[in-house]
Amino acid sequence: MTNSDQLKKTDQSLIALLSDRISLLAASEQPPLDEQLADVAPLLAQAGIPESVWTSLVKSCHASLTPKSATNHVSPRQITIIGGRGRMGRLFKEQLSLVGHNVSILEHEDWEYAEQLLSQAELVLVSVPIEHTVDVIKRAAKYLAPTTALCDITSIKTQPTQAMLEHHSGPVMGLHPMFGPNMKSFLGQKVVVCPGRNDDSFQWLLDFLKSKGGELIFCTPEEHDQMMVIIQATQHFCRFSLGVFLAQTRVDIEQSLTMSTPNYRQEIDIVKRLFSQNPNLCVDIMLATEERCNAITFLANTYSRLARLVAQKDRDALIKEFENTQSFLEEKISTFLQPLNTTALQRDFQPQMHTNISI
């Protein structure tokens, strides 16, 4: 049998298996995409298959389950997106329009048409920079009908949700898409949902997000903001700092990537994506609340304290810091995280010398 014949036979088997996989997904409630991706990570590592290949396959199977005729069953709704020409606003406009809804845009220069665009809307989405969100909510609320569903999609939730509840008597909900504005769809993406008032009025919107492959995470606005201090603000500062360091030291990034570990390549890719965004967005995420600023200051002080130990070559103190953190992580997250690509981790962290040291 020639290589070509073997390839055809393998493709036939793969197609049959994919058909089985899609049928199984369609016949029962689907596990979260993260779970589907993480469960097989060790097997992928053993087989030498890049995780990106599996990720693409799983997401494509999920997308194939969305009925092609879904747009025929949608009752068109009147939607206005305030800030709809921004990248996140554009994503919501494109996706909502695609299934048949009538979506209008209200920008800063369009406020002479605010009454027309807001008073007849069934849903108003607020997608403006963080520092303007509350003011825009107050300004828009006076044009809304009591039945209009009002929702913001910014990255802080407590203040916007409070403002919506205070200034609008109708349905209120806060959403936070947990992905950057460069995404082209909701497939495989998390969206945090913070209920406010009359949640049933938003069920069609939540169903729409789920139908597009989004994963909904429910919590209070206060819980969201507390978590985002760590998930967003400090992580942005870490990557922001690394990018500034690389620029200041004029590192030859291309050369470094030719001999890099997978984890380094991934980190550089994250830094690159951060700095491809609007600088105002990145900075506003770090400065959005006093809690975020305080956490970043504490993180910077931790860096400084550890850097002093390095400068002093205090090996014992650094090992103690490592062991304390190791114990904390083992206690807090060992039972929650799915298995990682252990092959890649071993390749990144294994000592490059012939010793009996075990990591």
C-alpha positions in Angstrom: 0.0 0.0 0.0 1.4 3.4 -1.0 1.7 6.4 1.4 -1.2 8.0 -0.6 -3.4 5.0 0.0 -2.5 4.8 3.7 -3.3 8.5 4.0 -6.8 8.0 2.4 -7.5 5.1 4.7 -6.4 7.1 7.8 -8.6 10.0 6.6 -11.6 7.7 6.3 -11.1 6.4 9.8 -10.7 10.0 11.2 -13.8 11.2 9.4 -15.8 8.3 10.9 -14.5 9.1 14.4 -15.3 12.8 14.0 -18.8 11.8 13.0 -19.1 9.7 16.1 -17.8 12.6 18.3 -20.2 15.1 16.8 -23.1 12.7 17.3 -22.2 12.1 20.9 -22.0 15.9 21.6 -25.4 16.4 19.9 -27.1 13.6 21.9 -26.2 14.9 25.4 -25.2 18.0 27.3 -21.8 19.0 26.2 -18.9 19.2 28.7 -17.3 22.6 29.0 -14.8 23.3 26.2 -12.0 23.8 28.7 -12.7 20.3 30.1 -12.7 18.8 26.6 -9.4 20.4 25.8 -7.6 19.7 29.1 -8.6 16.0 29.7 -6.5 14.8 26.8 -3.4 17.0 27.3 -1.2 14.1 28.5 -2.2 11.9 25.6 -1.5 14.7 23.1 2.0 15.2 24.7 2.7 11.4 24.4 1.6 11.4 20.8 3.6 14.5 19.9 0.4 16.3 18.7 0.4 20.1 19.2 -2.4 21.2 21.6 -3.4 23.8 19.0 -4.5 21.0 16.6 -6.8 19.5 19.2 -8.1 22.9 20.2 -9.1 23.7 16.6 -10.7 20.2 16.2 -12.8 20.4 19.4 -14.0 24.0 18.7 -14.9 23.0 15.1 -17.0 20.1 16.3 -18.8 22.4 18.7 -19.4 25.0 15.9 -20.9 22.2 13.7 -23.7 21.7 16.2 -25.1 25.2 15.7 -28.1 24.7 13.4 -27.6 26.3 10.0 -31.2 27.4 10.0 -31.0 29.2 13.4 -31.5 32.6 11.8 -34.9 31.5 10.5 -36.1 31.0 14.1 -34.9 34.3 15.6 -37.5 37.0 16.4 -35.6 40.1 15.3 -35.1 42.5 18.2 -34.2 46.2 18.2 -30.7 46.6 19.8 -28.6 49.7 20.3 -24.9 49.4 21.2 -23.5 52.5 22.8 -19.8 52.5 21.6 -20.6 50.0 18.9 -17.7 51.2 16.6 -15.1 50.0 19.1 -13.7 46.6 18.5 -15.7 44.7 21.2 -18.8 46.7 20.2 -18.3 45.7 16.5 -18.0 42.0 17.5 -21.4 42.1 19.3 -22.9 44.0 16.4 -21.6 41.6 13.8 -22.7 38.5 15.7 -26.1 39.8 16.7 -26.8 41.1 13.2 -25.7 37.8 11.7 -28.7 36.0 13.3 -31.2 38.5 12.3 -31.4 41.2 14.9 -31.6 44.9 14.0 -28.6 46.6 15.6 -28.0 50.3 15.7 -24.9 52.2 16.9 -24.8 55.2 19.2 -21.4 57.0 19.4 -20.4 60.2 21.2 -21.0 62.3 18.1 -24.5 60.8 17.7 -26.2 61.9 20.9 -28.6 64.2 19.0 -30.2 60.9 17.9 -30.1 59.4 21.4 -33.8 59.5 22.0 -34.6 57.9 18.7 -32.0 55.1 19.1 -32.6 54.3 22.7 -36.3 54.8 23.4 -37.4 52.1 21.0 -34.6 49.6 21.8 -35.4 46.3 23.4 -31.8 45.9 24.5 -29.1 48.6 25.1 -25.5 47.4 25.4 -23.0 49.8 26.9 -19.5 49.2 25.4 -17.4 52.3 26.2 -14.1 52.9 28.0 -14.1 52.1 31.7 -13.7 55.7 32.8 -16.8 56.8 30.8 -19.1 53.8 31.6 -21.0 55.2 34.6 -21.5 58.6 33.0 -22.8 57.1 29.8 -25.2 54.9 31.8 -26.6 57.9 33.6 -26.9 59.9 30.4 -28.6 57.0 28.5 -31.0 55.9 31.2 -33.3 59.0 30.8 -34.2 57.9 27.3 -35.0 54.2 28.1 -38.4 52.7 28.3 -39.1 50.8 31.5 -39.1 47.5 29.5 -35.7 48.1 27.9 -33.0 45.7 29.0 -29.8 47.6 29.9 -26.5 45.8 30.0 -22.8 46.8 30.1 -19.9 44.8 28.7 -17.0 46.5 30.4 -14.4 44.9 32.6 -15.5 46.2 35.9 -19.0 45.4 37.2 -19.8 46.8 40.7 -20.0 50.5 39.8 -21.7 50.1 36.4 -24.2 47.6 37.8 -25.0 50.0 40.7 -25.4 52.8 38.3 -27.8 50.8 36.0 -29.9 49.7 39.0 -30.1 53.3 40.3 -30.8 55.1 37.1 -32.9 52.6 35.2 -36.1 51.0 36.5 -36.1 48.1 34.0 -34.1 44.9 33.5 -30.4 45.2 34.3 -27.4 42.9 33.8 -23.6 43.1 33.7 -21.5 41.1 31.2 -17.8 40.8 30.9 -16.5 39.0 27.8 -13.2 37.4 29.1 -11.3 37.8 25.8 -9.7 40.5 23.8 -11.5 42.5 21.1 -9.5 40.8 18.3 -11.6 37.6 18.6 -13.9 36.9 15.7 -16.6 34.9 17.6 -17.7 33.7 21.0 -16.7 30.1 20.3 -14.9 28.7 23.2 -14.8 32.0 25.1 -15.9 32.7 28.7 -18.4 35.5 29.4 -19.0 36.5 33.1 -22.6 37.2 33.9 -23.6 39.4 36.8 -27.4 39.4 37.3 -29.0 42.7 38.3 -32.8 42.8 37.9 -35.4 41.0 35.8 -32.9 38.3 34.6 -35.6 36.6 32.4 -35.4 39.6 30.0 -31.9 38.6 29.1 -32.4 34.9 28.7 -32.6 35.2 24.9 -29.2 37.0 24.9 -27.6 34.4 27.2 -29.0 31.6 25.0 -27.6 33.4 22.0 -24.1 33.5 23.6 -24.3 29.8 24.4 -25.5 28.9 20.9 -22.4 30.6 19.6 -20.1 28.5 21.8 -19.7 30.9 24.7 -19.3 29.6 28.2 -21.3 31.6 30.8 -19.9 32.1 34.3 -22.3 33.6 36.9 -21.3 35.6 39.9 -22.1 38.9 41.8 -20.5 42.1 40.6 -18.4 42.3 43.8 -17.1 38.7 43.3 -16.2 39.6 39.7 -14.3 42.7 40.6 -12.4 41.0 43.3 -11.3 38.2 40.9 -10.4 40.6 38.1 -7.8 42.3 40.4 -5.8 39.1 40.0 -7.0 37.8 36.7 -6.8 41.0 34.8 -5.0 43.9 36.5 -1.9 42.1 37.9 -1.5 40.0 34.8 -1.7 43.0 32.6 1.0 44.6 34.7 3.2 41.5 34.5 3.0 41.4 30.7 3.2 45.2 30.5 6.4 45.1 32.6 8.0 42.3 30.6 7.3 44.2 27.3 8.8 47.4 28.6 11.8 45.4 29.8 12.3 43.7 26.4 12.1 47.1 24.7 14.5 48.8 27.1 17.1 46.1 26.8 16.6 45.9 23.0 16.4 42.1 23.1 16.6 40.4 19.7 13.2 38.7 19.9 13.5 36.8 16.7 16.8 35.2 17.7 15.4 34.4 21.1 12.5 32.6 19.5 14.8 30.4 17.4 16.1 28.7 20.6 13.1 29.2 22.8 11.0 26.8 25.0 7.3 26.4 24.3 6.4 28.4 27.4 8.7 31.3 26.4 7.1 31.4 22.9 3.7 31.4 24.5 4.6 34.3 26.9 6.1 36.4 24.0 2.9 35.8 22.0 0.8 37.0 25.0 3.0 40.1 25.3 2.8 40.8 21.6 -1.0 40.5 21.7 -1.2 42.9 24.7 0.8 45.5 22.9 -1.2 45.2 19.7 -4.2 46.6 21.6 -5.1 50.2 22.2 -2.8 51.6 24.9 -5.7 53.3 26.6 -7.5 50.0 27.0 -4.5 48.3 28.7 -3.8 51.2 31.0 -7.4 51.7 32.0 -7.7 48.0 33.0 -4.8 48.5 35.4 -6.0 51.8 36.8 -9.8 51.1 36.8 -10.1 50.8 40.6 -8.2 51.7 43.7 -8.1 47.9 44.6 -6.3 47.2 41.3 -3.8 50.0 41.8 -3.1 48.7 45.4 -2.6 45.1 44.2 -0.2 46.2 41.4 1.8 48.2 44.0 1.9 45.1 46.3 3.0 42.9 43.3 5.8 45.4 42.4 7.0 45.5 46.0 7.1 41.7 45.9 9.2 41.8 42.8 11.6 44.3 44.5 11.9 42.1 47.6 12.7 39.0 45.6 15.1 41.0 43.4 17.0 42.1 46.5 17.4 38.4 47.5 18.7 37.7 44.0 21.2 40.6 44.2 22.3 39.4 47.6 22.6 35.8 46.2 20.6 34.6 49.2 20.0 31.1 48.0 18.4 29.9 51.2 15.9 32.7 51.3 14.9 32.2 47.7 14.4 28.4 48.2 12.3 29.2 51.3 10.1 31.5 49.2 9.8 28.8 46.6 8.8 26.1 49.1 6.3 28.4 50.8 4.6 29.2 47.5 4.9 25.5 46.4 2.9 24.4 49.5 0.3 27.1 48.9 -0.3 26.1 45.3 -0.4 22.4 46.0 -3.0 23.1 48.7 -5.2 25.5 46.7 -5.2 24.4 43.1 -3.8 20.9 42.8 -7.3 19.4 42.7 -8.8 22.1 40.4 -6.5 22.5 37.5 -6.6 20.0 34.7 -3.4 18.2 33.7 -1.0 20.4 31.8 1.3 19.4 28.9 3.8 17.7 31.1 6.2 17.0 28.2 6.4 20.7 27.5 6.9 21.6 31.2 9.7 19.0 31.6 11.3 20.3 28.4 11.2 23.9 29.8 12.3 23.2 33.4 14.5 20.0 33.3 18.1 20.9 34.3 20.3 20.7 31.2 23.0 18.7 32.8 23.7 15.0 33.6 22.9 14.8 37.3 20.7 12.8 39.5 18.6 15.8 40.5 14.9 15.1 40.2 12.4 17.9 39.6 
